Structures are given as C-alpha cells and as structure tokens.
Amino acid sequence: MEELYYQLISEYYYQTITERDLIILQEWVARNPAHENEFREAILILDAAKLYYKEPLNQNGSWAKIASHIHKKEEPVKRKISYFNLAVAASLFLVTASNMYFFRHKETIAENPFTEIVNPNGQQSSLILPDSSIVYLNAGSKLKYPKHFNAAKRVVQLEGEAFFDVRHKSRQPFIIRTGKVSTTVLGTSFNIKAFPLENQVAVTVKTGKVGVVFQQQGHSAVTSFLYPDQQLQIDTKKNEIHQNEINAAAICDWRNYKMAFYNASFSEITSTLERTYKLHIELEDKGLESLKLTTSFYKNSVDQMMKTLAELSGSHYIRKNNTITFYK
C-alpha cells in the first residue's frame, strides 16, 4: 500500500478527510479486492491502538457500514461534513460498546491478574503465553501479560527486547504496547527492541505481516505495514521514522547469542553488550556515543568484542574486571 493511502485511511478514521480525498479513497478501495482487505486491516489496527483494553467495535458489522459508504455510486453531497455521518455513527457505536464493556466488566478485570516476567542483565528466558504464542525475552527486559486474553484482542506490554512467534488468530489481533508505539499482528514472527532509556523502537519482521502504529500529536496513526526482512525504526524523542530492508534472521538471532548491528550507534552497541554480559561500559570520549557502526558478534570473548569495537571506532579501551572504559 502506498503511503498516500495509509494517510487517507487514517484521516477517514479520525474524521478529518476532505471530500476530494474521500473520493480518491473510495475509488482506490473499489479498484481491487486486495485494497479492500488492506483497508480492513488498517481499520483493525487503528481500532486496536485506540481501544487498548476496551472491547473493539464489531468488525463485520462496522465493515458492512463502511463498505456501503465506500461503494455507493451517487455523487457525494457538497457539504463540508456530510460524508462524516457514517463515520460519526461508527464512532458512537465504538464509544458506546467500549463504555458498556467497561461497566459490565469493571468488577471482573481484577479477576484476570497480570503476570510480569523480568529478566535481569545477563539472563534470557522463553515463555508460552495463554494463547500458545511463544516469546523469547532478552536480558534487561520486562514483559507483562494477562492470565487470560479476552475474546477481542491479545494485549501485552514490553519494555526491552523480545522475539515473538505469535499463534495466528484472524479474529483476535495480538498487540504489543511499547510506550507510544503499538505493534499489531494476527499471526507472525518478529522482533521488537524498545528500551525506554534509548528512546528508540525497532520492529523487525521475520515472517508474516506486521502493522505498526505510532502515537503522534495526541492520536495514533498507521505508520507502516512491514513484511519479512523489513525493519521500522522509530525515534520516539525526535518523532523520526525510518524503514529499511534488513536481514531479519541475523537481527532475531540474539536468542543464540549471535548479535548483529546495522548502522547502530556506539552507545546502542555498548548498551546491548552491557545487558547481555553484565558489563559496565563507560565512554570517556562522549563523541563516541553517536558514532555509527555495522558489526556482528558470535561466541566471542568479551575482550575480542571490545577489541573489535576499538578498532572500528579508532579508540582504545581498558578493562578492570567487568568495568570497561573506552577513550581516544
């Protein structure tokens, strides 16, 4: 899907689309059944991001309304907000359903406690979620998930890095919340790296299709759909987004202590090594922090890795036990 149509669907969803752009969107959806499917998926992702724990609107019922609006043949009435009638009705249904769900279930939420898995530095773990999806949690990371997923969606919260192998369920999207970024899938395998102190989120797809939503200026918008060997990098501090083609297998193979870095900052690399090997790495020369490097490590000793970094960065290092200092 071209970026233009991501934007138009988002504007349609948030009721800010112009009449001219609505016609463009109508024609695009009607042109190809695949476009209709992409429209559905984008709406599903926006719903999931917007409602979080609340019950989403009925996808089949709401799509029937949307489809009737998208495919109608008559010319739109030339009034500024005439085409919003359906969208407003859908939004009212959405809010009503969400409120009903909250009041109906406010006393049972407490009966579905959360499990929190925390890995200290130097420790990795794997776990099976209530839906039989598998998660590999990296060192220095935390995953929070409910004892039972509700029927509408499967939501987990991540701080750090994890590889997900999600069981496919077409009517129950799987959502990973990492601060302002929401990653939604129906069933696929992918890696998310989102350490809060780094202000960076990287989503890397190994198999399947992943939808990423980034909350900007007070509301969520579809940022991208990713396919195998694609990575989305989001700077949550600068609100910058970059999408790249990448070797996903190499990125995801940290589970076997194989680490690959592509155009990564020196500070990102050293932070990863700190968490993985329980080290404390200091940069005496602050100019090293933003230096970009591409390298990989596999079954290397700590000294071998430090020597490689020093050679690539034109620096030196000294080591005292588990404390390492780099200097020019």
KADAWO-V871212 format. One record per pair of residues at least 12 apart in sequence whose ideal C-beta (glycine too) atoms are under 6 Angstrom apart, sorted by the first residue. I is the first residue (numbers start at 1). J is the second residue. Records with the same first field share a line. If there is no record, write none. Layout:
I = J + J
This chain:
1 = 38
5 = 28
6 = 222
8 = 21 + 25
9 = 42
10 = 221 + 222
13 = 46
15 = 84 + 87
19 = 76
22 = 83
26 = 70
29 = 70
30 = 71
42 = 222
45 = 184 + 211 + 213 + 222
48 = 153 + 173 + 175 + 184
49 = 182 + 213 + 220
51 = 98
54 = 98 + 101
55 = 97 + 101 + 152
56 = 152
57 = 93 + 94 + 97
62 = 90
65 = 86
69 = 86
112 = 146 + 147 + 148
113 = 147
114 = 144 + 146
115 = 145
116 = 144
117 = 143
118 = 142
119 = 137 + 139 + 141
121 = 139 + 140 + 275 + 278
122 = 139 + 278
123 = 139
124 = 138 + 139
125 = 137
129 = 145
130 = 148 + 149
131 = 149 + 154 + 167
132 = 167
133 = 166 + 167
134 = 165
135 = 162 + 164
136 = 163 + 255
137 = 162
138 = 161
139 = 275 + 276
140 = 160 + 275
141 = 160 + 161
142 = 159 + 160
143 = 158
144 = 157
153 = 173 + 175
154 = 172 + 174
155 = 175
156 = 176
157 = 177
158 = 176 + 178
159 = 196
160 = 195
161 = 193
162 = 192
163 = 191 + 252
164 = 190
165 = 189
166 = 185 + 187 + 188
167 = 187
168 = 186 + 187
170 = 186
173 = 186
176 = 192
178 = 194 + 201
180 = 215 + 236
181 = 201 + 214 + 234
182 = 213
183 = 203 + 212
184 = 211
185 = 210
188 = 207 + 208
189 = 206 + 207
190 = 205 + 206 + 210
191 = 204 + 251 + 252
199 = 236 + 237
201 = 234
202 = 233
203 = 232
204 = 231 + 248 + 251
205 = 226 + 228 + 230
206 = 248 + 252
207 = 228
209 = 227
210 = 226
211 = 225
212 = 224 + 232
214 = 234
224 = 243
229 = 248
231 = 244 + 246
258 = 298
259 = 297
260 = 296
261 = 295
262 = 294
263 = 292 + 294
265 = 290
266 = 288 + 291
267 = 289
277 = 302
279 = 322
280 = 323
281 = 324
282 = 325
283 = 326
284 = 325 + 327
285 = 327 + 328
288 = 313
291 = 313
293 = 312
306 = 324
315 = 328
